[in-house]
Amino acid sequence: MTRLEFVKIITASQRGDRKAFFALYEEYFGRLSTTAFRVVRDADAAYDIVMDVILKLIGNGAWILKKLDALIRAEEERNGRKP
């Protein structure tokens, strides 16, 4: 997903587009869950954290976008992929 596509999905999600929300969920849930699980070592807590992040992302666009982008870049660098 390009950054432009990401911004479009966030914007659509903020307007209540359920399809966009599920696209966001499907794109990032796995990677965010893995990262959260590494930190808390509890699957239920990791799920709760990721859902909170996704919901806050939709409600708090700009600030959360920067934080999420930083987390994704860090994870990609750890996995040897270019951001």
C-alpha positions as CSV (number, residue, x, y, z in Angstrom):
1,M,0.0,0.0,0.0
2,T,1.4,3.4,-0.9
3,R,1.3,6.3,1.4
4,L,-1.3,8.0,-0.8
5,E,-3.5,4.9,-0.6
6,F,-3.0,4.9,3.1
7,V,-4.0,8.5,3.5
8,K,-7.1,7.9,1.3
9,I,-8.1,4.9,3.4
10,I,-7.7,6.8,6.7
11,T,-9.7,9.7,5.3
12,A,-12.5,7.4,4.1
13,S,-12.5,5.6,7.4
14,Q,-12.8,8.9,9.3
15,R,-15.9,9.6,7.2
16,G,-17.4,6.3,8.3
17,D,-16.6,4.1,5.2
18,R,-16.7,0.6,6.6
19,K,-15.0,-0.9,3.6
20,A,-12.0,1.5,4.0
21,F,-11.8,0.6,7.7
22,F,-11.7,-3.1,6.9
23,A,-9.0,-2.5,4.3
24,L,-7.0,-0.7,6.9
25,Y,-7.6,-3.5,9.4
26,E,-6.5,-6.2,6.9
27,E,-3.4,-4.3,5.8
28,Y,-2.0,-3.5,9.2
29,F,-3.5,-5.8,11.9
30,G,-1.0,-8.6,11.4
31,R,2.1,-6.5,11.6
32,L,0.9,-4.4,14.4
33,S,-0.2,-7.5,16.4
34,T,3.2,-9.1,16.0
35,T,4.9,-5.9,17.2
36,A,2.5,-5.5,20.1
37,F,2.9,-9.2,21.1
38,R,6.7,-8.9,21.1
39,V,6.3,-6.1,23.7
40,V,3.5,-7.4,26.0
41,R,3.8,-11.2,25.4
42,D,0.1,-11.7,25.8
43,A,-2.1,-12.3,22.7
44,D,-5.3,-10.8,24.2
45,A,-3.5,-7.6,25.4
46,A,-1.8,-7.3,22.0
47,Y,-5.2,-7.5,20.2
48,D,-6.6,-4.8,22.5
49,I,-3.6,-2.6,21.9
50,V,-3.8,-2.9,18.1
51,M,-7.6,-2.3,18.0
52,D,-7.1,0.8,20.2
53,V,-4.4,2.0,17.8
54,I,-6.6,1.5,14.7
55,L,-9.6,3.2,16.3
56,K,-7.5,6.1,17.5
57,L,-5.9,6.3,14.0
58,I,-9.3,6.9,12.6
59,G,-10.3,9.4,15.2
60,N,-7.0,11.3,15.5
61,G,-5.6,11.2,11.9
62,A,-2.4,13.2,11.7
63,W,-0.7,12.5,15.0
64,I,-1.4,8.8,14.9
65,L,-0.5,8.6,11.2
66,K,3.0,9.7,12.1
67,K,3.3,7.3,15.0
68,L,2.0,4.4,12.9
69,D,4.3,5.2,10.0
70,A,7.3,5.2,12.4
71,L,6.2,1.8,13.9
72,I,5.8,0.3,10.4
73,R,9.2,1.6,9.2
74,A,10.9,0.2,12.3
75,E,9.3,-3.2,11.8
76,E,10.2,-3.2,8.1
77,E,13.8,-2.3,9.0
78,R,13.9,-5.1,11.6
79,N,12.7,-7.6,8.9
80,G,15.2,-6.4,6.3
81,R,12.7,-4.7,4.1
82,K,12.9,-1.1,2.8
83,P,10.1,1.2,4.0
